[in-house]
Amino acid sequence: MQMSQTKTCPKCGATWVDGQHYWSGTGALGNEDDLAGLVCNKLGNDDCINPKRGSEEGITWADRLDSLNKKQNELDL
């Protein structure tokens, strides 16, 4: 029986199980690019273990705000 390999980021608490990222707050399947855009690129430091830290491919808080604004505009019509 093979044991799972689990790593947890000491900076943000994100978890990787057998190389797959999971969000720390929900345990939901994660995306390393989104983690970088939402957390690591702004708050990460050398303690961050996200291999995608520095990636600009993922979602950012600016992207989420833009999406919310668009939905609000649709509701206002």
The first five atom37 places (N, CA, C, CB, O) and aatype in JSON, in Angstrom:
{
  "aatype": [12, 5, 12, 15, 5, 16, 11, 16, 4, 14, 11, 4, 7, 0, 16, 17, 19, 3, 7, 5, 8, 18, 17, 15, 7, 16, 7, 0, 10, 7, 2, 6, 3, 3, 10, 0, 7, 10, 19, 4, 2, 11, 10, 7, 2, 3, 3, 4, 9, 2, 14, 11, 1, 7, 15, 6, 6, 7, 9, 16, 17, 0, 3, 1, 10, 3, 15, 10, 2, 11, 11, 5, 2, 6, 10, 3, 10],
  "atom_mask": [
    [1, 1, 1, 1, 1],
    [1, 1, 1, 1, 1],
    [1, 1, 1, 1, 1],
    [1, 1, 1, 1, 1],
    [1, 1, 1, 1, 1],
    [1, 1, 1, 1, 1],
    [1, 1, 1, 1, 1],
    [1, 1, 1, 1, 1],
    [1, 1, 1, 1, 1],
    [1, 1, 1, 1, 1],
    [1, 1, 1, 1, 1],
    [1, 1, 1, 1, 1],
    [1, 1, 1, 0, 1],
    [1, 1, 1, 1, 1],
    [1, 1, 1, 1, 1],
    [1, 1, 1, 1, 1],
    [1, 1, 1, 1, 1],
    [1, 1, 1, 1, 1],
    [1, 1, 1, 0, 1],
    [1, 1, 1, 1, 1],
    [1, 1, 1, 1, 1],
    [1, 1, 1, 1, 1],
    [1, 1, 1, 1, 1],
    [1, 1, 1, 1, 1],
    [1, 1, 1, 0, 1],
    [1, 1, 1, 1, 1],
    [1, 1, 1, 0, 1],
    [1, 1, 1, 1, 1],
    [1, 1, 1, 1, 1],
    [1, 1, 1, 0, 1],
    [1, 1, 1, 1, 1],
    [1, 1, 1, 1, 1],
    [1, 1, 1, 1, 1],
    [1, 1, 1, 1, 1],
    [1, 1, 1, 1, 1],
    [1, 1, 1, 1, 1],
    [1, 1, 1, 0, 1],
    [1, 1, 1, 1, 1],
    [1, 1, 1, 1, 1],
    [1, 1, 1, 1, 1],
    [1, 1, 1, 1, 1],
    [1, 1, 1, 1, 1],
    [1, 1, 1, 1, 1],
    [1, 1, 1, 0, 1],
    [1, 1, 1, 1, 1],
    [1, 1, 1, 1, 1],
    [1, 1, 1, 1, 1],
    [1, 1, 1, 1, 1],
    [1, 1, 1, 1, 1],
    [1, 1, 1, 1, 1],
    [1, 1, 1, 1, 1],
    [1, 1, 1, 1, 1],
    [1, 1, 1, 1, 1],
    [1, 1, 1, 0, 1],
    [1, 1, 1, 1, 1],
    [1, 1, 1, 1, 1],
    [1, 1, 1, 1, 1],
    [1, 1, 1, 0, 1],
    [1, 1, 1, 1, 1],
    [1, 1, 1, 1, 1],
    [1, 1, 1, 1, 1],
    [1, 1, 1, 1, 1],
    [1, 1, 1, 1, 1],
    [1, 1, 1, 1, 1],
    [1, 1, 1, 1, 1],
    [1, 1, 1, 1, 1],
    [1, 1, 1, 1, 1],
    [1, 1, 1, 1, 1],
    [1, 1, 1, 1, 1],
    [1, 1, 1, 1, 1],
    [1, 1, 1, 1, 1],
    [1, 1, 1, 1, 1],
    [1, 1, 1, 1, 1],
    [1, 1, 1, 1, 1],
    [1, 1, 1, 1, 1],
    [1, 1, 1, 1, 1],
    [1, 1, 1, 1, 1]
  ],
  "atom_positions": [
    [[0.84, -1.18, 0.0], [0.0, 0.0, 0.0], [0.89, 1.24, 0.0], [-0.96, 0.0, 1.22], [1.75, 1.41, 0.86]],
    [[0.65, 2.1, -0.97], [1.46, 3.32, -1.11], [0.8, 4.47, -0.36], [1.66, 3.69, -2.59], [-0.41, 4.69, -0.48]],
    [[1.59, 5.19, 0.41], [1.1, 6.34, 1.16], [1.02, 7.55, 0.25], [2.01, 6.63, 2.38], [1.85, 7.72, -0.64]],
    [[0.03, 8.4, 0.47], [-0.08, 9.66, -0.27], [1.0, 10.61, 0.23], [-1.49, 10.28, -0.11], [1.37, 10.6, 1.4]],
    [[1.49, 11.42, -0.69], [2.46, 12.45, -0.32], [1.69, 13.76, -0.19], [3.63, 12.56, -1.38], [1.08, 14.22, -1.16]],
    [[1.72, 14.36, 0.98], [1.01, 15.6, 1.24], [2.0, 16.69, 1.6], [-0.03, 15.42, 2.37], [2.9, 16.5, 2.41]],
    [[1.81, 17.85, 0.97], [2.62, 19.04, 1.28], [1.65, 20.17, 1.58], [3.58, 19.41, 0.1], [0.63, 20.33, 0.92]],
    [[1.98, 20.97, 2.59], [1.18, 22.13, 2.96], [2.06, 23.37, 2.96], [0.51, 21.93, 4.34], [3.14, 23.37, 3.55]],
    [[1.59, 24.41, 2.3], [2.34, 25.66, 2.23], [2.36, 26.32, 3.62], [1.74, 26.61, 1.16], [1.3, 26.56, 4.2]],
    [[3.54, 26.61, 4.13], [3.6, 27.26, 5.44], [3.13, 28.71, 5.41], [5.01, 27.21, 5.98], [2.84, 29.29, 6.45]],
    [[3.04, 29.29, 4.22], [2.62, 30.69, 4.08], [1.1, 30.82, 4.08], [3.2, 31.28, 2.79], [0.55, 31.63, 4.83]],
    [[0.41, 30.03, 3.24], [-1.04, 30.22, 3.09], [-1.88, 29.02, 3.51], [-1.36, 30.55, 1.67], [-3.1, 29.14, 3.64]],
    [[-1.25, 27.87, 3.72], [-2.0, 26.69, 4.12], [-2.54, 25.86, 2.99], [0.0, 0.0, 0.0], [-3.19, 24.84, 3.23]],
    [[-2.3, 26.26, 1.73], [-2.75, 25.46, 0.59], [-2.1, 24.08, 0.69], [-2.41, 26.15, -0.78], [-0.98, 23.95, 1.18]],
    [[-2.8, 23.07, 0.21], [-2.33, 21.69, 0.34], [-2.21, 21.04, -1.03], [-3.28, 20.88, 1.23], [-3.02, 21.28, -1.92]],
    [[-1.19, 20.22, -1.17], [-1.01, 19.39, -2.36], [-0.99, 17.95, -1.89], [0.31, 19.76, -3.13], [-0.23, 17.58, -1.0]],
    [[-1.84, 17.11, -2.49], [-1.87, 15.69, -2.21], [-1.48, 14.99, -3.5], [-3.28, 15.2, -1.68], [-2.15, 15.11, -4.53]],
    [[-0.38, 14.27, -3.44], [0.17, 13.59, -4.62], [0.29, 14.54, -5.81], [-0.71, 12.4, -5.0], [0.01, 14.18, -6.95]],
    [[0.71, 15.78, -5.52], [0.95, 16.78, -6.56], [-0.26, 17.58, -6.99], [0.0, 0.0, 0.0], [-0.12, 18.51, -7.79]],
    [[-1.45, 17.26, -6.49], [-2.68, 17.99, -6.86], [-2.99, 19.01, -5.77], [-3.88, 17.02, -7.05], [-3.05, 18.68, -4.59]],
    [[-3.18, 20.26, -6.2], [-3.47, 21.34, -5.26], [-4.93, 21.3, -4.82], [-3.14, 22.69, -5.88], [-5.84, 21.04, -5.62]],
    [[-5.14, 21.57, -3.51], [-6.48, 21.72, -2.92], [-6.49, 23.01, -2.12], [-6.86, 20.48, -2.02], [-5.52, 23.33, -1.44]],
    [[-7.59, 23.76, -2.2], [-7.71, 25.02, -1.46], [-7.76, 24.74, 0.03], [-8.96, 25.8, -1.9], [-8.38, 23.78, 0.47]],
    [[-7.09, 25.59, 0.81], [-7.02, 25.36, 2.25], [-8.36, 25.59, 2.95], [-5.98, 26.27, 2.87], [-8.69, 24.85, 3.87]],
    [[-9.13, 26.58, 2.53], [-10.38, 26.9, 3.22], [-11.5, 25.91, 2.97], [0.0, 0.0, 0.0], [-12.31, 25.65, 3.86]],
    [[-11.55, 25.35, 1.76], [-12.67, 24.49, 1.39], [-12.28, 23.05, 1.13], [-13.34, 25.05, 0.17], [-13.12, 22.15, 1.2]],
    [[-11.02, 22.82, 0.83], [-10.59, 21.48, 0.45], [-10.95, 21.14, -0.99], [0.0, 0.0, 0.0], [-10.73, 20.02, -1.44]],
    [[-11.51, 22.12, -1.71], [-11.91, 21.9, -3.1], [-10.67, 21.76, -3.99], [-12.8, 23.06, -3.61], [-9.61, 22.31, -3.7]],
    [[-10.84, 21.02, -5.07], [-9.78, 20.87, -6.06], [-9.32, 22.24, -6.5], [-10.26, 20.03, -7.26], [-10.15, 23.1, -6.83]],
    [[-8.03, 22.47, -6.52], [-7.5, 23.79, -6.82], [-6.81, 23.9, -8.15], [0.0, 0.0, 0.0], [-6.67, 22.92, -8.89]],
    [[-6.37, 25.1, -8.44], [-5.64, 25.42, -9.66], [-4.45, 26.28, -9.23], [-6.56, 26.17, -10.72], [-4.64, 27.37, -8.67]],
    [[-3.25, 25.81, -9.48], [-2.05, 26.5, -9.01], [-1.9, 27.89, -9.62], [-0.82, 25.68, -9.34], [-1.39, 28.8, -8.97]],
    [[-2.34, 28.08, -10.87], [-2.27, 29.4, -11.5], [-3.21, 30.37, -10.79], [-2.62, 29.31, -13.01], [-2.86, 31.53, -10.55]],
    [[-4.43, 29.9, -10.46], [-5.37, 30.76, -9.74], [-4.86, 31.07, -8.34], [-6.75, 30.09, -9.65], [-4.98, 32.21, -7.87]],
    [[-4.28, 30.08, -7.67], [-3.69, 30.31, -6.35], [-2.61, 31.38, -6.44], [-3.1, 29.0, -5.78], [-2.52, 32.25, -5.57]],
    [[-1.81, 31.32, -7.48], [-0.76, 32.34, -7.67], [-1.38, 33.72, -7.86], [0.12, 31.99, -8.88], [-0.95, 34.68, -7.23]],
    [[-2.39, 33.82, -8.72], [-3.01, 35.11, -9.01], [-3.78, 35.7, -7.84], [0.0, 0.0, 0.0], [-3.83, 36.92, -7.67]],
    [[-4.37, 34.83, -7.02], [-5.19, 35.31, -5.91], [-4.4, 35.48, -4.61], [-6.32, 34.35, -5.67], [-4.74, 36.32, -3.78]],
    [[-3.34, 34.69, -4.44], [-2.64, 34.7, -3.16], [-1.13, 34.88, -3.3], [-2.92, 33.43, -2.42], [-0.56, 35.86, -2.83]],
    [[-0.49, 33.95, -3.95], [0.98, 33.85, -3.91], [1.69, 35.05, -4.49], [1.42, 32.62, -4.65], [2.7, 35.5, -3.93]],
    [[1.2, 35.58, -5.59], [1.92, 36.68, -6.24], [1.89, 37.96, -5.41], [1.33, 36.95, -7.61], [2.78, 38.8, -5.54]],
    [[0.88, 38.11, -4.57], [0.78, 39.3, -3.72], [1.33, 39.04, -2.32], [-0.68, 39.75, -3.62], [2.0, 39.9, -1.76]],
    [[1.05, 37.88, -1.77], [1.38, 37.62, -0.37], [2.49, 36.6, -0.18], [0.16, 37.15, 0.34], [3.01, 36.45, 0.92]],
    [[2.84, 35.9, -1.24], [3.85, 34.85, -1.13], [5.24, 35.42, -0.88], [0.0, 0.0, 0.0], [5.53, 36.57, -1.2]],
    [[6.07, 34.58, -0.31], [7.48, 34.92, -0.14], [8.27, 33.64, -0.37], [7.77, 35.54, 1.29], [7.74, 32.7, -0.97]],
    [[9.49, 33.58, 0.08], [10.29, 32.39, -0.16], [9.77, 31.15, 0.56], [11.71, 32.64, 0.25], [10.21, 30.04, 0.27]],
    [[8.84, 31.34, 1.51], [8.22, 30.19, 2.18], [7.16, 29.53, 1.3], [7.6, 30.63, 3.5], [6.81, 28.37, 1.52]],
    [[6.64, 30.26, 0.31], [5.59, 29.76, -0.58], [6.11, 28.55, -1.37], [5.11, 30.88, -1.56], [7.2, 28.59, -1.93]],
    [[5.3, 27.48, -1.41], [5.71, 26.28, -2.13], [4.96, 26.09, -3.45], [5.5, 25.06, -1.25], [5.14, 25.07, -4.12]],
    [[4.12, 27.04, -3.83], [3.37, 26.92, -5.09], [4.36, 26.98, -6.26], [2.29, 28.05, -5.22], [5.04, 27.99, -6.44]],
    [[4.44, 25.91, -7.05], [5.37, 25.92, -8.18], [4.98, 26.94, -9.26], [5.44, 24.55, -8.79], [5.79, 27.25, -10.13]],
    [[3.75, 27.45, -9.21], [3.29, 28.42, -10.2], [3.37, 29.86, -9.68], [1.87, 28.1, -10.62], [2.88, 30.77, -10.34]],
    [[3.96, 30.07, -8.51], [4.1, 31.44, -8.0], [4.79, 32.29, -9.05], [4.89, 31.47, -6.65], [5.83, 31.88, -9.59]],
    [[4.24, 33.44, -9.35], [4.76, 34.31, -10.4], [3.97, 34.2, -11.69], [0.0, 0.0, 0.0], [4.08, 35.06, -12.56]],
    [[3.18, 33.13, -11.84], [2.36, 32.94, -13.03], [1.3, 34.03, -13.11], [1.71, 31.54, -13.04], [0.72, 34.42, -12.1]],
    [[1.06, 34.5, -14.31], [0.0, 35.48, -14.54], [-1.13, 34.88, -15.35], [0.56, 36.72, -15.25], [-1.92, 35.6, -15.96]],
    [[-1.2, 33.55, -15.37], [-2.21, 32.84, -16.15], [-3.52, 32.67, -15.4], [-1.68, 31.49, -16.54], [-4.56, 32.43, -16.02]],
    [[-3.51, 32.78, -14.09], [-4.7, 32.49, -13.29], [-5.57, 33.7, -13.04], [0.0, 0.0, 0.0], [-5.27, 34.81, -13.48]],
    [[-6.63, 33.45, -12.32], [-7.6, 34.48, -11.92], [-6.97, 35.37, -10.85], [-8.92, 33.84, -11.39], [-6.2, 34.89, -10.0]],
    [[-7.29, 36.65, -10.89], [-6.84, 37.58, -9.87], [-8.06, 38.18, -9.19], [-5.94, 38.7, -10.48], [-9.19, 37.98, -9.64]],
    [[-7.83, 38.92, -8.1], [-8.94, 39.6, -7.45], [-9.53, 40.67, -8.37], [-8.49, 40.24, -6.13], [-10.74, 40.93, -8.31]],
    [[-8.72, 41.28, -9.21], [-9.22, 42.25, -10.18], [-10.17, 41.56, -11.16], [-8.05, 42.93, -10.95], [-11.21, 42.13, -11.52]],
    [[-9.83, 40.35, -11.59], [-10.71, 39.59, -12.49], [-12.05, 39.29, -11.82], [-10.04, 38.28, -12.92], [-13.11, 39.42, -12.43]],
    [[-11.99, 38.89, -10.55], [-13.23, 38.58, -9.83], [-14.09, 39.82, -9.65], [-12.91, 37.97, -8.46], [-15.31, 39.76, -9.79]],
    [[-13.47, 40.96, -9.33], [-14.21, 42.21, -9.18], [-14.86, 42.6, -10.51], [-13.29, 43.34, -8.68], [-16.01, 43.03, -10.53]],
    [[-14.14, 42.46, -11.61], [-14.67, 42.77, -12.93], [-15.88, 41.89, -13.24], [-13.59, 42.58, -14.0], [-16.88, 42.37, -13.76]],
    [[-15.79, 40.61, -12.91], [-16.89, 39.68, -13.14], [-18.12, 40.08, -12.32], [-16.47, 38.25, -12.79], [-19.25, 40.06, -12.82]],
    [[-17.9, 40.44, -11.06], [-19.02, 40.88, -10.21], [-19.65, 42.16, -10.74], [-18.54, 41.08, -8.78], [-20.87, 42.3, -10.72]],
    [[-18.82, 43.1, -11.19], [-19.35, 44.34, -11.75], [-20.19, 44.09, -12.99], [-18.21, 45.3, -12.09], [-21.24, 44.71, -13.17]],
    [[-19.74, 43.18, -13.85], [-20.51, 42.83, -15.06], [-21.86, 42.23, -14.68], [-19.71, 41.85, -15.95], [-22.88, 42.57, -15.27]],
    [[-21.86, 41.33, -13.7], [-23.12, 40.72, -13.26], [-24.04, 41.78, -12.67], [-22.86, 39.61, -12.23], [-25.25, 41.75, -12.9]],
    [[-23.48, 42.71, -11.91], [-24.3, 43.78, -11.33], [-24.91, 44.64, -12.43], [-23.47, 44.66, -10.37], [-26.08, 45.01, -12.35]],
    [[-24.12, 44.96, -13.46], [-24.62, 45.75, -14.58], [-25.75, 45.03, -15.3], [-23.49, 46.06, -15.57], [-26.72, 45.66, -15.72]],
    [[-25.64, 43.72, -15.46], [-26.7, 42.93, -16.1], [-27.99, 43.0, -15.27], [-26.26, 41.46, -16.27], [-29.08, 43.11, -15.82]],
    [[-27.85, 42.93, -13.95], [-29.02, 42.99, -13.08], [-29.67, 44.36, -13.09], [-28.64, 42.62, -11.67], [-30.88, 44.48, -12.91]],
    [[-28.86, 45.4, -13.3], [-29.36, 46.77, -13.3], [-30.11, 47.11, -14.58], [-28.23, 47.73, -13.11], [-30.85, 48.1, -14.61]],
    [[-29.94, 46.33, -15.63], [-30.61, 46.62, -16.91], [-32.07, 46.4, -16.88], [-30.03, 45.8, -17.99], [-32.75, 46.6, -17.89]]
  ]
}
